Amino acid sequence: MQNARSISELNRLIQQALETELDPVIWVVGEIADFRQAPQGHAYFELVEKQGNTVQAKIKANLWSFAYRSVAARFESITGSSIKNGMKVLAQVAVNFHPVYGLSINVKDIDPSFSLGERARVRQETIDRLTKEGLLRLNARHLLPAVIQKIAIISSPTAAGYGDFVNQLENNSYGYRVYHKLFPSAMQGNEAVAFLIKSLEQIEAVKDELGIEAVVMIRGGGAQLDLDCFDEYRLAAKIANFPIPVLTGIGHERDESIADLVAHTQLKTPTAVAEFLLSGFREFEENLGIAMQRLDRATRQKLNEEQSKVHQITHQVKAHSESRMKLEAEKLNAAFNRIRVSGKNILQIQENTLASFEKNIVRGLNGFLQKQKQIIDSKELVLRQLNPAIILARGYTRTEIKGKPITTAHIQLGDELQTHTSKQKISSIITQIEEK
């Protein structure tokens, strides 16, 4: 085609159009991304336009070393932070088109007041959202234990604030002991929010097992823009919904982040958090001492009151007892007299009855004995008649063989017989046996 142009001609037309149509410098708003500093002192980055998390447009930017030194120094002196990724800035730029490297912009200046104002606007929007959603003081619903004895710490392990906090906690002059476990996290930068949320999730997973009573989120002071991560909505919502109290000690006296606003208890510095925890011990100990004093005073007062009551009751009981004992003694004497008189009468009656029984028993016994005597006399007479001596005296004899009656012994010729009379014992030899 006869109208076709070369690439260099096209690029030259684009460069001429840009130089003709655009002002030499333009103020643009964008977010810094992919920021890097070259050894020569130049800064290279991209200015990005986003809608939510979606990139709508971006352009390469250069900040040459001469301009970078003055712009960065002024920016840091006003904002308290160096230029870095994630910052939304208002930059004065000159558009540049290179035939080989394409379109880019040369940054001439950056307005630090815009970054501060933009930060304040975003911060207020986040606070308004948290307020509308009822999250701003949600974590404050948790009751703090009277004495917090087990805590989880979110901090950078190398931070001076963390070291100060642990040192003050462990070397307190009262000898109080607080169990603490560190959950390390980045405390500034683009990735800080993700790290902080991850640490909170780790604590939530082990809080019951470790008996964690509160979370302490601490870091030392820093540049104002270094604390931007603590103004993020995602972190604030996580703190607000956390199931146990979250205590913060972030930054210096002049700083107050959104994380501070949603936390259960906000303290300015890590050492202030340590002092707050230790003050709980002291207050509890003081209250315990006061309670013990009150208990001792109330106990002694109650003992005195009860002792007075005991003395009073003792006197009343003694008087009542003496009166009652006297009355009962009189009753006993009267009863004794009645019993004595009645006893005499009963004894007389029983005595008469026993005398009558005695006469009847004697009379019956005499009759019985007389009757038994007659029976015995009769049996004695019979027994006398059966006495062998009497029978022998009548002329009868008794013959035995070897001590056995002759009628029961086995008799043989030649056996010796013993014959008993009343006066003699006669021995004889059997010479003849005649059967009948």
C-alpha positions as CSV (number, residue, x, y, z in Angstrom):
1,M,0.0,0.0,0.0
2,Q,1.3,3.4,-1.0
3,N,0.2,5.1,2.3
4,A,1.9,2.7,4.6
5,R,4.4,4.2,7.1
6,S,7.4,2.8,8.9
7,I,7.4,2.2,12.6
8,S,9.8,5.1,13.2
9,E,7.6,7.5,11.2
10,L,4.6,6.4,13.3
11,N,6.5,6.9,16.5
12,R,7.7,10.3,15.3
13,L,4.1,11.3,14.5
14,I,3.0,10.2,18.0
15,Q,5.8,12.1,19.6
16,Q,4.9,15.2,17.6
17,A,1.3,14.9,18.6
18,L,2.1,14.6,22.3
19,E,4.5,17.5,22.2
20,T,1.9,19.6,20.4
21,E,-1.3,18.7,22.2
22,L,-0.1,18.2,25.8
23,D,1.1,20.7,28.3
24,P,4.8,20.4,29.2
25,V,3.9,19.2,32.7
26,I,0.6,17.6,34.1
27,W,-0.6,16.8,37.6
28,V,-1.8,13.2,37.8
29,V,-3.1,11.0,40.6
30,G,-2.0,7.4,40.8
31,E,-0.9,4.6,43.1
32,I,2.8,3.7,43.2
33,A,3.6,0.1,42.2
34,D,6.7,-1.9,41.4
35,F,8.9,0.8,43.0
36,R,12.7,0.2,42.7
37,Q,15.8,2.4,43.1
38,A,18.7,2.0,40.7
39,P,22.3,2.1,41.9
40,Q,22.7,5.4,40.0
41,G,20.1,7.0,42.3
42,H,17.2,7.0,39.8
43,A,13.8,5.6,40.9
44,Y,11.7,3.5,38.5
45,F,8.1,2.6,39.2
46,E,4.6,2.5,37.7
47,L,1.6,4.8,38.4
48,V,-1.5,2.7,38.6
49,E,-5.2,3.5,38.6
50,K,-7.4,1.0,40.3
51,Q,-11.0,0.3,40.9
52,G,-11.2,-1.9,43.9
53,N,-8.4,-4.4,43.3
54,T,-8.7,-4.2,39.5
55,V,-6.1,-2.2,37.6
56,Q,-7.8,0.1,35.2
57,A,-4.7,1.8,33.7
58,K,-1.0,2.1,34.4
59,I,2.0,3.9,33.0
60,K,5.8,3.7,33.5
61,A,7.3,6.5,35.5
62,N,10.9,7.7,36.0
63,L,12.2,9.9,38.8
64,W,15.7,10.9,38.0
65,S,18.3,11.0,40.7
66,F,18.7,14.7,40.9
67,A,15.0,15.3,41.3
68,Y,14.5,12.1,43.4
69,R,16.8,13.4,46.2
70,S,15.0,16.6,46.7
71,V,11.4,15.2,46.2
72,A,12.0,12.2,48.5
73,A,13.6,14.3,51.2
74,R,10.7,16.8,51.2
75,F,8.1,14.0,51.1
76,E,9.6,12.2,54.0
77,S,10.1,15.3,56.1
78,I,6.4,16.2,55.7
79,T,4.7,12.8,55.8
80,G,7.2,11.0,58.0
81,S,7.5,8.1,55.5
82,S,9.6,7.4,52.4
83,I,8.1,7.0,49.0
84,K,7.0,3.3,48.6
85,N,4.6,0.9,47.0
86,G,0.9,1.3,47.7
87,M,1.0,5.0,48.2
88,K,-1.6,7.1,46.4
89,V,0.2,10.3,45.2
90,L,-0.4,13.5,43.3
91,A,2.6,13.8,40.9
92,Q,3.7,16.5,38.5
93,V,4.9,14.7,35.4
94,A,6.1,15.3,31.9
95,V,5.0,12.9,29.2
96,N,7.8,11.3,27.2
97,F,7.6,9.1,24.2
98,H,10.7,7.2,23.1
99,P,10.8,5.5,19.7
100,V,12.3,2.4,21.2
101,Y,11.1,2.3,24.8
102,G,7.7,3.7,24.2
103,L,5.5,5.9,26.4
104,S,6.6,6.9,29.9
105,I,6.5,9.9,32.3
106,N,9.2,11.8,34.0
107,V,8.1,12.7,37.5
108,K,9.1,16.3,38.4
109,D,7.5,16.6,41.8
110,I,5.2,14.8,44.3
111,D,2.8,16.7,46.5
112,P,3.1,15.2,50.1
113,S,0.0,17.1,51.4
114,F,-2.1,15.1,48.9
115,S,-0.9,11.8,50.3
116,L,-1.7,12.9,53.8
117,G,-5.1,14.1,52.8
118,E,-5.9,11.0,50.8
119,R,-4.8,8.9,53.8
120,A,-7.1,10.9,56.0
121,R,-10.0,10.5,53.6
122,V,-9.6,6.7,53.3
123,R,-9.2,6.4,57.0
124,Q,-12.5,8.3,57.7
125,E,-14.3,6.1,55.1
126,T,-13.1,3.0,56.9
127,I,-14.2,4.4,60.3
128,D,-17.6,5.3,58.9
129,R,-18.0,1.8,57.5
130,L,-17.0,0.1,60.7
131,T,-19.4,2.3,62.6
132,K,-22.3,1.5,60.2
133,E,-21.6,-2.2,60.6
134,G,-21.5,-2.0,64.4
135,L,-17.9,-3.1,64.6
136,L,-16.2,-0.1,66.0
137,R,-16.6,-1.2,69.7
138,L,-17.6,-4.8,69.2
139,N,-14.4,-6.2,70.7
140,A,-15.0,-4.1,73.8
141,R,-18.0,-6.4,74.7
142,H,-15.5,-9.0,76.1
143,L,-14.9,-8.7,79.8
144,L,-11.2,-8.5,80.8
145,P,-10.2,-10.9,83.5
146,A,-9.4,-9.2,86.8
147,V,-5.8,-10.5,86.4
148,I,-4.6,-11.3,82.8
149,Q,-2.2,-14.2,83.2
150,K,-1.8,-15.6,79.7
151,I,-1.4,-13.5,76.6
152,A,-0.6,-13.9,72.9
153,I,1.7,-11.2,71.4
154,I,1.7,-10.1,67.8
155,S,4.8,-8.2,67.0
156,S,8.1,-8.3,65.0
157,P,10.5,-10.4,67.1
158,T,13.3,-8.0,66.3
159,A,11.4,-4.8,67.2
160,A,12.7,-2.7,70.0
161,G,9.2,-2.2,71.3
162,Y,8.7,-6.0,71.7
163,G,12.0,-6.2,73.6
164,D,11.0,-3.3,75.9
165,F,7.6,-4.9,76.5
166,V,8.9,-8.4,77.4
167,N,11.7,-6.9,79.6
168,Q,9.2,-4.7,81.5
169,L,6.8,-7.7,81.9
170,E,9.4,-10.2,83.1
171,N,11.5,-7.9,85.3
172,N,8.8,-6.1,87.2
173,S,9.6,-5.3,90.8
174,Y,6.6,-7.1,92.2
175,G,7.6,-10.5,90.9
176,Y,4.3,-11.0,88.9
177,R,4.5,-13.7,86.2
178,V,2.6,-13.5,82.9
179,Y,2.7,-16.3,80.4
180,H,3.3,-14.9,76.9
181,K,3.7,-16.5,73.5
182,L,4.9,-14.5,70.4
183,F,3.2,-14.9,67.1
184,P,5.6,-13.1,64.7
185,S,4.3,-10.7,62.1
186,A,5.4,-8.0,59.8
187,M,4.3,-4.7,61.3
188,Q,4.5,-2.4,58.3
189,G,4.5,-2.6,54.5
190,N,2.2,-3.9,51.9
191,E,2.1,-7.5,53.3
192,A,1.7,-6.5,56.9
193,V,-2.1,-6.8,56.9
194,A,-2.0,-10.4,55.6
195,F,0.6,-11.3,58.2
196,L,-1.3,-9.6,61.0
197,I,-4.6,-11.4,60.1
198,K,-2.7,-14.7,59.8
199,S,-1.3,-14.3,63.3
200,L,-4.8,-13.6,64.7
201,E,-6.1,-16.7,63.0
202,Q,-3.2,-18.8,64.5
203,I,-4.0,-17.4,68.0
204,E,-7.7,-18.2,67.5
205,A,-6.9,-21.8,66.7
206,V,-4.8,-22.4,69.8
207,K,-6.4,-20.0,72.3
208,D,-8.4,-22.6,74.1
209,E,-5.5,-25.1,74.3
210,L,-3.1,-22.5,75.7
211,G,-5.7,-20.8,77.8
212,I,-5.0,-17.4,76.1
213,E,-7.0,-14.6,77.8
214,A,-6.0,-11.6,75.6
215,V,-4.1,-10.6,72.5
216,V,-1.5,-7.9,72.7
217,M,-0.6,-6.2,69.4
218,I,2.5,-4.0,69.7
219,R,5.1,-2.1,67.7
220,G,7.3,0.9,68.3
221,G,6.6,4.2,66.8
222,G,7.2,4.9,63.2
223,A,6.4,7.2,60.3
224,Q,2.8,8.1,60.0
225,L,2.4,6.4,56.6
226,D,4.2,3.3,58.1
227,L,1.1,2.8,60.2
228,D,-1.2,2.6,57.2
229,C,-1.6,-1.2,57.6
230,F,-3.3,-0.6,61.0
231,D,-5.9,1.5,59.2
232,E,-7.0,-1.3,56.9
233,Y,-10.6,-2.4,57.1
234,R,-9.8,-6.1,56.9
235,L,-7.6,-6.0,59.9
236,A,-10.0,-3.8,61.8
237,A,-12.9,-6.1,61.1
238,K,-10.8,-9.1,62.2
239,I,-9.9,-7.4,65.5
240,A,-13.5,-6.3,66.1
241,N,-14.9,-9.9,65.7
242,F,-12.1,-11.6,67.6
243,P,-13.4,-13.9,70.4
244,I,-11.2,-12.5,73.2
245,P,-10.0,-9.0,74.1
246,V,-7.4,-7.4,71.9
247,L,-5.0,-4.8,73.4
248,T,-3.0,-2.5,71.2
249,G,0.2,-0.5,71.8
250,I,1.0,0.9,68.4
251,G,3.1,4.0,67.7
252,H,3.8,7.1,69.8
253,E,1.6,9.5,71.7
254,R,0.5,11.4,68.5
255,D,-0.6,8.3,66.6
256,E,-4.0,6.6,66.8
257,S,-4.8,4.0,64.2
258,I,-8.1,2.4,63.4
259,A,-6.9,-0.8,64.9
260,D,-6.6,1.2,68.2
261,L,-10.2,2.3,67.8
262,V,-11.7,-1.2,67.3
263,A,-9.4,-2.8,70.0
264,H,-10.8,-3.6,73.4
265,T,-8.2,-1.4,75.1
266,Q,-6.0,1.1,73.4
267,L,-2.6,2.1,74.9
268,K,-0.1,4.3,73.3
269,T,3.1,2.2,73.5
270,P,4.3,-1.3,74.2
271,T,5.6,-0.3,77.6
272,A,2.2,1.2,78.4
273,V,0.6,-2.1,77.6
274,A,3.0,-3.9,79.9
275,E,2.3,-1.4,82.7
276,F,-1.5,-1.8,82.1
277,L,-1.2,-5.6,82.5
278,L,0.9,-5.3,85.7
279,S,-1.4,-2.7,87.1
280,G,-4.2,-5.3,86.9
281,F,-2.1,-7.5,89.2
282,R,-1.4,-4.6,91.6
283,E,-5.1,-3.5,91.7
284,F,-6.2,-7.1,92.3
285,E,-3.6,-7.4,95.1
286,E,-4.7,-4.1,96.6
287,N,-8.4,-5.0,96.4
288,L,-7.6,-8.4,97.9
289,G,-5.8,-6.7,100.8
290,I,-8.7,-4.2,101.3
291,A,-11.1,-7.1,101.1
292,M,-9.1,-9.0,103.7
293,Q,-9.0,-6.0,106.0
294,R,-12.7,-5.5,105.6
295,L,-13.3,-9.2,106.3
296,D,-11.0,-9.1,109.3
297,R,-12.8,-6.0,110.7
298,A,-16.2,-7.5,110.0
299,T,-15.2,-10.8,111.5
300,R,-13.9,-9.2,114.7
301,Q,-17.0,-7.1,114.9
302,K,-19.3,-10.1,114.3
303,L,-17.3,-12.1,116.9
304,N,-17.7,-9.4,119.5
305,E,-21.5,-9.2,118.7
306,E,-21.9,-12.9,118.9
307,Q,-19.7,-13.1,122.1
308,S,-22.0,-10.5,123.7
309,K,-25.0,-12.6,122.6
310,V,-23.4,-15.7,124.0
311,H,-22.8,-14.0,127.4
312,Q,-26.4,-12.8,127.4
313,I,-27.7,-16.2,126.5
314,T,-25.4,-17.8,129.0
315,H,-26.8,-15.7,131.8
316,Q,-30.4,-16.3,130.6
317,V,-29.8,-20.1,130.4
318,K,-28.1,-20.2,133.8
319,A,-31.0,-18.3,135.4
320,H,-33.6,-20.4,133.6
321,S,-31.7,-23.6,134.4
322,E,-31.5,-22.7,138.1
323,S,-35.2,-21.9,138.2
324,R,-36.1,-25.0,136.3
325,M,-33.8,-27.2,138.4
326,K,-35.3,-25.9,141.6
327,L,-38.8,-26.5,140.2
328,E,-37.9,-30.0,139.0
329,A,-36.2,-30.7,142.4
330,E,-39.5,-29.8,144.1
331,K,-41.3,-32.0,141.7
332,L,-38.9,-34.9,142.4
333,N,-39.2,-34.5,146.1
334,A,-43.0,-34.6,145.9
335,A,-42.8,-37.6,143.5
336,F,-40.4,-39.2,145.9
337,N,-42.7,-38.8,148.8
338,R,-45.6,-40.1,146.8
339,I,-43.5,-43.1,145.7
340,R,-42.3,-43.7,149.2
341,V,-45.8,-43.7,150.7
342,S,-47.2,-45.7,147.8
343,G,-44.2,-48.0,148.0
344,K,-44.8,-48.7,151.7
345,N,-48.4,-49.5,151.0
346,I,-47.5,-51.8,148.1
347,L,-44.8,-53.4,150.2
348,Q,-47.3,-54.1,153.0
349,I,-49.8,-55.5,150.6
350,Q,-47.1,-57.6,148.9
351,E,-45.8,-58.7,152.3
352,N,-49.2,-59.9,153.3
353,T,-49.6,-61.6,150.0
354,L,-46.2,-63.3,150.4
355,A,-47.1,-64.4,154.0
356,S,-50.3,-65.9,152.7
357,F,-48.4,-67.6,149.9
358,E,-45.8,-68.8,152.4
359,K,-48.5,-70.5,154.6
360,N,-50.1,-72.1,151.6
361,I,-46.7,-73.3,150.4
362,V,-45.7,-74.7,153.8
363,R,-49.1,-76.4,154.2
364,G,-48.9,-77.9,150.7
365,L,-45.3,-78.8,151.1
366,N,-45.9,-80.6,154.4
367,G,-48.8,-82.6,152.9
368,F,-46.6,-83.5,149.9
369,L,-43.7,-84.5,152.1
370,Q,-45.9,-86.7,154.3
371,K,-47.3,-88.4,151.3
372,Q,-43.9,-89.0,149.8
373,K,-42.7,-90.3,153.1
374,Q,-45.5,-92.9,153.1
375,I,-44.5,-93.9,149.6
376,I,-40.9,-94.2,150.5
377,D,-41.7,-96.3,153.6
378,S,-43.8,-98.6,151.6
379,K,-41.0,-99.0,149.0
380,E,-38.5,-99.5,151.7
381,L,-40.5,-102.3,153.1
382,V,-40.7,-104.0,149.8
383,L,-37.0,-103.5,149.3
384,R,-36.3,-105.0,152.7
385,Q,-38.2,-108.1,151.8
386,L,-36.1,-108.4,148.6
387,N,-32.8,-108.0,150.5
388,P,-30.7,-111.2,149.8
389,A,-29.4,-111.2,153.3
390,I,-32.9,-111.5,154.7
391,I,-33.6,-114.3,152.2
392,L,-30.4,-116.1,153.3
393,A,-31.4,-115.6,156.9
394,R,-34.5,-117.6,156.2
395,G,-32.4,-120.7,155.3
396,Y,-31.9,-120.2,151.7
397,T,-28.5,-120.4,149.9
398,R,-26.9,-119.0,146.8
399,T,-24.6,-121.1,144.6
400,E,-22.2,-119.6,142.0
401,I,-19.6,-120.7,139.6
402,K,-16.8,-118.2,139.1
403,G,-19.0,-115.4,140.5
404,K,-21.9,-116.2,138.2
405,P,-25.3,-117.6,139.3
406,I,-25.4,-121.4,138.7
407,T,-28.5,-120.9,136.6
408,T,-26.7,-118.8,134.1
409,A,-23.2,-120.4,134.1
410,H,-22.1,-123.3,131.8
411,I,-21.6,-126.2,134.2
412,Q,-19.2,-129.1,133.7
413,L,-17.9,-131.9,135.8
414,G,-15.1,-130.9,138.0
415,D,-16.2,-127.3,138.3
416,E,-15.9,-125.7,141.7
417,L,-19.0,-124.4,143.3
418,Q,-19.3,-121.6,145.9
419,T,-22.4,-121.9,148.1
420,H,-23.3,-118.9,150.3
421,T,-25.5,-119.1,153.4
422,S,-26.2,-116.3,155.8
423,K,-23.1,-117.3,157.8
424,Q,-20.9,-119.5,155.6
425,K,-19.3,-119.9,152.2
426,I,-19.0,-123.5,151.2
427,S,-16.9,-124.8,148.2
428,S,-17.6,-128.1,146.5
429,I,-16.6,-130.0,143.3
430,I,-19.2,-131.2,140.8
431,T,-19.0,-134.9,140.5
432,Q,-22.4,-135.6,138.9
433,I,-24.8,-133.7,136.7
434,E,-28.3,-135.0,136.3
435,E,-30.6,-133.3,133.8
436,K,-34.2,-132.8,134.6
